[in-house]
């Protein structure tokens, strides 16, 4: 259980400086949202 809690923290709460001080999961969601918007615009 402790490992799963750590993985959750690592992906959803840890802030990454190189990508703008946001969690990895948020950055990934933004990436896919931008791709979807580009597809719609094309």
CNS distance restraints for C-alpha pairs under 8 A (distance, minus, plus):
assign (resid   1 and name CA) (resid   5 and name CA) 6.34 0.50 0.50
assign (resid   2 and name CA) (resid   6 and name CA) 6.21 0.50 0.50
assign (resid   3 and name CA) (resid   7 and name CA) 6.21 0.50 0.50
assign (resid   4 and name CA) (resid   8 and name CA) 6.17 0.50 0.50
assign (resid   5 and name CA) (resid   9 and name CA) 6.23 0.50 0.50
assign (resid   6 and name CA) (resid  10 and name CA) 5.99 0.50 0.50
assign (resid   7 and name CA) (resid  11 and name CA) 6.14 0.50 0.50
assign (resid   8 and name CA) (resid  12 and name CA) 5.76 0.50 0.50
assign (resid   8 and name CA) (resid  13 and name CA) 7.48 0.50 0.50
assign (resid   9 and name CA) (resid  13 and name CA) 4.88 0.50 0.50
assign (resid   9 and name CA) (resid  14 and name CA) 6.12 0.50 0.50
assign (resid  10 and name CA) (resid  14 and name CA) 5.30 0.50 0.50
assign (resid  10 and name CA) (resid  24 and name CA) 7.99 0.50 0.50
assign (resid  11 and name CA) (resid  23 and name CA) 6.47 0.50 0.50
assign (resid  11 and name CA) (resid  24 and name CA) 5.41 0.50 0.50
assign (resid  11 and name CA) (resid  25 and name CA) 5.62 0.50 0.50
assign (resid  12 and name CA) (resid  23 and name CA) 5.36 0.50 0.50
assign (resid  12 and name CA) (resid  24 and name CA) 6.32 0.50 0.50
assign (resid  12 and name CA) (resid  25 and name CA) 5.42 0.50 0.50
assign (resid  12 and name CA) (resid  26 and name CA) 7.33 0.50 0.50
assign (resid  13 and name CA) (resid  23 and name CA) 5.47 0.50 0.50
assign (resid  14 and name CA) (resid  22 and name CA) 7.59 0.50 0.50
assign (resid  14 and name CA) (resid  23 and name CA) 5.37 0.50 0.50
assign (resid  14 and name CA) (resid  24 and name CA) 7.42 0.50 0.50
assign (resid  15 and name CA) (resid  21 and name CA) 4.96 0.50 0.50
assign (resid  15 and name CA) (resid  22 and name CA) 4.80 0.50 0.50
assign (resid  15 and name CA) (resid  23 and name CA) 4.69 0.50 0.50
assign (resid  15 and name CA) (resid  24 and name CA) 7.35 0.50 0.50
assign (resid  16 and name CA) (resid  20 and name CA) 6.66 0.50 0.50
assign (resid  16 and name CA) (resid  21 and name CA) 4.86 0.50 0.50
assign (resid  16 and name CA) (resid  22 and name CA) 5.62 0.50 0.50
assign (resid  16 and name CA) (resid  23 and name CA) 6.09 0.50 0.50
assign (resid  16 and name CA) (resid  24 and name CA) 6.98 0.50 0.50
assign (resid  17 and name CA) (resid  21 and name CA) 4.51 0.50 0.50
assign (resid  17 and name CA) (resid  22 and name CA) 7.33 0.50 0.50
assign (resid  19 and name CA) (resid  27 and name CA) 7.32 0.50 0.50
assign (resid  22 and name CA) (resid  26 and name CA) 6.54 0.50 0.50
assign (resid  22 and name CA) (resid  27 and name CA) 6.61 0.50 0.50
assign (resid  23 and name CA) (resid  27 and name CA) 6.39 0.50 0.50
assign (resid  24 and name CA) (resid  28 and name CA) 6.14 0.50 0.50
assign (resid  25 and name CA) (resid  29 and name CA) 6.20 0.50 0.50
assign (resid  26 and name CA) (resid  30 and name CA) 6.20 0.50 0.50
assign (resid  27 and name CA) (resid  31 and name CA) 6.16 0.50 0.50
assign (resid  28 and name CA) (resid  32 and name CA) 6.37 0.50 0.50
assign (resid  29 and name CA) (resid  33 and name CA) 6.13 0.50 0.50
assign (resid  30 and name CA) (resid  34 and name CA) 6.12 0.50 0.50
assign (resid  31 and name CA) (resid  35 and name CA) 6.35 0.50 0.50
assign (resid  32 and name CA) (resid  36 and name CA) 6.17 0.50 0.50
assign (resid  33 and name CA) (resid  37 and name CA) 6.23 0.50 0.50
assign (resid  34 and name CA) (resid  38 and name CA) 6.19 0.50 0.50
assign (resid  35 and name CA) (resid  39 and name CA) 6.26 0.50 0.50
assign (resid  36 and name CA) (resid  40 and name CA) 6.30 0.50 0.50
assign (resid  37 and name CA) (resid  41 and name CA) 6.23 0.50 0.50
assign (resid  38 and name CA) (resid  42 and name CA) 6.26 0.50 0.50
